[in-house]
Every structure is written in structure tokens, then in C-alpha cells.
Amino acid sequence: MITDPLSTHRYTPTQDLQGLVIASVQAALGLHLLRAAGLVTGGTAGTALILAYVTGWNFSLVFFGLNIPFFALAWAARGPVFCAKSLGTVTLVSALAEALKPVLHIDSIHPAAAALLFGISAGVGLLGLFRHSGSLGGVSIVALIVQDRWGFRAGWTQAIHDVILFALALWLLPVDRVMWSLLGALVLNGVIAFNHRRDWYVVT
């Protein structure tokens, strides 16, 4: 009988750290491109972007603040390690999103390019976070819990939430920005839905 060597392997702390950092950088870069085009996305990040556009508040602070209630859910449902990793990655992404503004200034980017690049970059970033038992908080925490308990794909849970959020965005933002944003959200959720399965990610 052949045993999959990954089934008994666990990440070392160093492997976990580098995986979470790289994934956080990818997610922050995707958000930076999205914000440069004035677009939004789903999940907690999308809610934070809408609030930032409408009120002028700082995106990173809003994003971090919105995630605070979900950390208690993460602790209760998936334990202190997952909660700590999620807190760390949300903090890192919030900080990187601010740090990228002065060092990667984008004067002009077509919304289609921003949407596609965001969807791919942030989608791969989320996959990395999921694989290392982390998340970007908010809806992604709920999506992982639903997948673990009932087998419903994390990407589809996020997609359902995004439909509701985009319906709200149509009331607050220009229609063309919402339509391009929808493209980015579809790409991101497609990356997650077709590449993240519990039985594929046996390393913890």
C-alpha cells in the first residue's frame, strides 16, 4: 500500500511564516491595483473599500476594524492558531496596503486590467492563506467554516455574499465601476472555487 507522504507532513513554523507573508503580499498587491482603478470587491475588503470611497475614511483602518468581530468566531470555530494567523495576516495586509501607496503609485490603469489582475493575485493569495490555515478574516472565515462542516465550497459561499454586496454597491457607486468590479470578483472566486478543496490541502 502506497501512502501519500503529504498526508503525514506538517508545515514547520518557518514554512508557515513565509507562506503567510507571501500570500499576504499577493492579496495586498491585488487590493492596491483594485483601489487604483476605483473598483470594489466582495467580502470584508469590499465593504471596507465602499466605506472608504463613500466616507473618505482610511481603507486599511476600516478593513482592520471590520474584521475584529470575526476573530472571536475564528477562535471559537477553528481554534487559537487559526485565529492568530488570521489576525496576523489581516494586520499585515492592512499595513502593506498603506505601504504600497507611496512606493507603487499608479497614475492610470484600465479597469478591466485592474479587475483581472486583482482577481488572479488576490485569489492566489487567498489560496496560500487557506493552505497555511490563515485567512483575510470576515467572510473568508465564515466560508472556511462552512466548507469544513458541510462541504460547501468556500468560493461559492463568498460568491453568494458578493452578490448581496454588489447589489448594495449599485446604489452607492457608478454602474460602470460596479460592473468592472464584478469581473474581478468573479475571477477571484473562480480561482478559489476551482483550486481550493479540503481533500487537496492535506498539509497543515
C-alpha angles and dihedrals in degrees: 000000000000117000121204105243090214092062092074098032123104129191117255117232089256092052090048093049096049092044093051093045094049092046091049091051090052092049093047092049091052091051091048091055091046093050092048089061094044092245132139137215139199131271126039091319090058092050090050092049092051091050091047093051095045099041104025091237121150109273096215094052092047091047092051093044094051090053097055096087091050093058090070089053090049091052093048097044105035106015139250096297093058090044092051093047092048091049090049095049094045089051092047094047091048091051094044092049088059095041092054095057098077098033099043104038113177115198096181137006128164110246091232091056091045092050095048096044091046093051093051098041097043092040092055089044092054091048089055092049092049091049091054092045094255135115144183090253126236116059093003089063091051091045092054093047091051091049093049095048104034105016094240108147115258091225093057093050090054091046092056091051091047092056090058093045094049091050087058091046090058088065094051109032137046112280095236092055091050092050093052089045089054089058090055092048092050091051092048094048091044091054090052097041095051098039108035117077126151093228092053095054103061095147113093 
